[in-house]
Each structure stands twice: as C-alpha cells, then as structure tokens.
Amino acid sequence: MADVLILAIETATGCGGVALTRGTGDTGTVLAEYTLQPELTHSRRLLGSINAMMAAVGVDWSALTAVAVSQGPGSFTGLRIGMAAAKGIAMAADLPLVAVPSLDGLALQATPTDLPLCCLLDARKQQVYAAFYHYAGERPCRISPFLVVKPEELVRRIDEPTLMIGPGIQAGRPVFASHPLVRLASPGFFYPRAAMIGYCGGQILQDGAGDVAEEVVPLYVRASEAELGLGTAKDAVENTL
C-alpha cells in the first residue's frame, strides 16, 4: 500500500481544498492541490475543482486507491458538504472512504519538534476546537481527546512549553499570547490542507484500516444548533407535563 493514490477533500474551514496525493507523509508526493477561500460555498465549487484537478494531471478515476475526507471537527456545514461529496464519489467509483480528523491533518503540517503541539480551529461562540500532539519520530501522535473549550480553559491545561498552530489562534490570541508557556506559530502558515488529509489517509490505509462509505459520519465534537434547539424544546415540553 506504499503507492496509494488518494483523492483528498478538506472542507472543515472556509479555506477548503482538494488534492491528489501518493503515499504517506514520510515519503509521499503531492500530484496536485487546489486550495481556495471562495465567496461561493464549498457545495458550489467542490466537484468542479475535483474534475479540473484530475484533468490537469491526467488521473482517471480508475487509478485512485481511495478517497480521504476531513472528518472534523470544524464548520458543521462544510463538514456535511465534504462528507456528502466524498461518500458519493467513493460509492460511485467503488473506492474505500477514509475519514481523517481535521486536527490530525493540521498537526502533520508542523515541522518535527520536541515541544508538544496544540492544534486549533475556531469553533465560534468564543471557543476553539483543540487537540494536543507530540512527535514520535517523523509523525505526530495525538495525546488528548478532541476538545471544544474557551481559550481561558485551554491554557489552564498547559503546564510545559507548548507550540500552538492553526487558524484557531486568532479566536483567543490575547489569552494565548499572555501565557508564559505558549509559543504561537503564525496562523497564516497553518490552515488545514487537503494534501495532509491525503497523506493521513494513505497512512491509515497502510496501517490496514479503512471505512465503508455508508458508515462514515462527521466528527462534530459539540452538538449542532439544531440538536441544541431540539433538546431545549424537549425540556420545555417535559416541564409542562
């Protein structure tokens, strides 16, 4: 499986993308990658970008090994759009679908370091999605669950020098910058990339794992507005009984 050819889809943030990757992050190559922060939503350009990218490098659907998709956490709408597209492609092309946590892909972008990593995405509502990692050789390993927390709560978990990366830094920059143990990387260098989702997907396949398309679901971490509203309505009804 070292030569796996992956079509990767990343829609966890407004800066989404698609990529074709071969292999894993250790020795892999990026055949093509389209990254856009459009005025149109992901749903208006995703399939067109995939078709244009594959045509540009002359890759046919039959040459693909699998489809990899950013599973979340991230934008609920973006994740649903990316997941729906990935499932449709995987089922139509009879390919395995590999779900990759968004923050795992983000962690892979960091240069190997002795410092623990904290990868961040903006969760809105004055919160961030976060996970902690450390490097084992050339590969980052997740050492925490996925979190959705306020910046003030996140820094209380930091008790050693830690490198923070990701666009979620902007959601709590004053808090993070004032903490003596936090080292901030430039957010502009670390937006989620489809190529990293492809590399992670290749590694998952190489490790012998994979998913049936129908069984893959987004990783939201927290409840959606619809679920919260349903819970509130249910409580109100029960309180009247």
SVG drawing of the C-alpha trace seen along z (x, -y; Angstrom):
<svg xmlns="http://www.w3.org/2000/svg" viewBox="-49 -40 62 44">
<polyline fill="none" stroke="black" stroke-width="0.4" points="0.0,0.0 3.0,-2.3 2.0,-3.7 -1.6,-4.5 -3.2,-7.3 -5.6,-9.3 -8.2,-11.9 -8.5,-14.1 -11.2,-16.6 -10.8,-19.2 -13.8,-21.4 -13.5,-21.8 -13.0,-25.6 -13.8,-28.3 -10.4,-27.7 -11.2,-24.4 -9.4,-22.3 -8.9,-19.1 -5.7,-17.2 -4.2,-14.1 -1.5,-12.5 0.6,-9.4 1.9,-7.6 2.2,-8.9 3.7,-12.0 7.0,-10.2 7.9,-9.6 4.8,-10.8 4.3,-13.3 1.5,-15.8 0.4,-15.4 -1.9,-18.4 -3.7,-20.5 -6.3,-23.2 -6.9,-25.5 -9.5,-28.3 -11.3,-30.6 -14.2,-31.4 -17.2,-33.7 -19.2,-30.8 -19.8,-27.9 -18.0,-24.6 -21.1,-23.0 -20.9,-25.3 -17.3,-24.5 -16.2,-21.2 -16.9,-18.7 -15.8,-21.2 -12.5,-21.6 -12.0,-17.9 -12.8,-17.3 -10.5,-20.2 -7.6,-18.9 -7.8,-15.4 -7.9,-16.5 -4.9,-18.8 -2.7,-15.9 -4.3,-13.2 -5.5,-11.0 -8.5,-8.8 -11.0,-7.6 -9.9,-4.0 -6.4,-4.9 -7.5,-6.0 -6.9,-3.8 -9.3,-5.6 -11.0,-8.8 -10.0,-10.6 -12.1,-13.3 -11.7,-15.7 -14.0,-14.3 -14.0,-17.2 -14.1,-19.0 -14.8,-22.1 -17.6,-24.0 -20.8,-21.9 -21.9,-23.0 -18.5,-22.5 -18.1,-19.0 -21.5,-17.9 -20.8,-19.1 -17.4,-17.5 -18.6,-14.2 -21.6,-14.0 -19.3,-14.6 -16.7,-12.1 -19.4,-9.4 -20.9,-10.0 -17.6,-9.7 -16.5,-6.7 -19.7,-4.8 -19.9,-5.7 -16.2,-4.7 -16.4,-1.7 -13.5,-3.0 -12.7,-2.9 -13.5,-6.1 -11.0,-7.1 -12.1,-9.6 -9.3,-11.8 -9.8,-14.0 -9.2,-17.6 -6.7,-18.4 -4.7,-15.3 -4.1,-16.7 -3.2,-20.1 -0.7,-18.5 1.1,-16.8 2.0,-20.3 4.2,-21.1 7.9,-20.6 9.0,-17.8 9.6,-19.5 10.5,-18.4 7.7,-20.7 4.2,-19.4 1.8,-20.7 -1.6,-22.2 -3.6,-22.3 -6.5,-24.8 -9.5,-25.6 -12.1,-28.3 -15.3,-26.8 -17.1,-30.2 -19.0,-31.2 -15.7,-32.2 -14.4,-28.7 -11.8,-26.7 -11.5,-23.1 -8.2,-21.7 -6.1,-18.6 -2.6,-18.0 0.1,-16.1 3.7,-15.1 6.1,-13.8 7.2,-10.2 9.9,-10.1 8.6,-11.9 4.9,-11.5 2.7,-13.5 0.7,-11.4 -2.4,-12.6 -2.2,-12.6 -5.5,-14.1 -9.2,-13.8 -10.7,-16.4 -11.7,-19.4 -14.1,-22.3 -13.2,-24.9 -12.8,-28.6 -9.2,-29.8 -9.0,-30.5 -9.9,-26.9 -7.4,-25.6 -4.4,-27.4 -5.1,-26.0 -4.3,-22.6 -0.8,-23.8 2.0,-23.1 5.0,-23.0 6.3,-24.9 3.8,-24.2 3.7,-25.2 0.2,-26.3 -0.6,-26.1 -3.7,-26.7 -6.3,-29.4 -8.0,-28.9 -5.2,-31.0 -7.0,-34.1 -10.0,-33.3 -8.0,-33.6 -4.8,-35.4 -4.8,-37.8 -5.2,-34.9 -2.7,-32.6 -0.1,-35.4 -0.1,-36.3 0.6,-32.7 4.3,-32.3 4.5,-28.7 2.6,-29.2 4.6,-29.6 2.5,-30.9 3.1,-30.0 1.8,-32.3 -1.8,-31.3 -1.3,-32.2 1.1,-29.3 -1.1,-26.6 -4.5,-26.4 -5.9,-22.9 -4.7,-21.4 -6.3,-18.7 -2.8,-17.2 -2.3,-16.5 -5.7,-14.7 -4.5,-12.7 -1.2,-11.7 -3.0,-10.8 -5.5,-8.7 -2.6,-6.9 -1.1,-6.1 -4.4,-4.8 -4.7,-2.5 -1.1,-1.4 -1.8,-0.5 -4.6,1.7 -7.7,-0.4 -10.4,-1.9 -14.1,-2.6 -17.3,-1.6 -18.7,-4.9 -22.1,-4.4 -20.6,-4.1 -18.6,-7.3 -20.0,-10.3 -18.7,-13.8 -16.9,-14.4 -18.7,-17.4 -17.3,-17.3 -20.2,-19.5 -23.9,-19.5 -25.2,-21.4 -27.6,-24.4 -30.4,-22.1 -29.6,-19.5 -29.4,-22.1 -32.7,-23.6 -34.3,-20.1 -33.0,-19.5 -34.4,-22.8 -37.8,-22.2 -37.9,-18.7 -37.1,-20.1 -39.8,-22.7 -42.4,-20.1 -41.4,-17.8 -41.6,-20.6 -45.2,-21.3 -46.3,-17.7"/>
</svg>
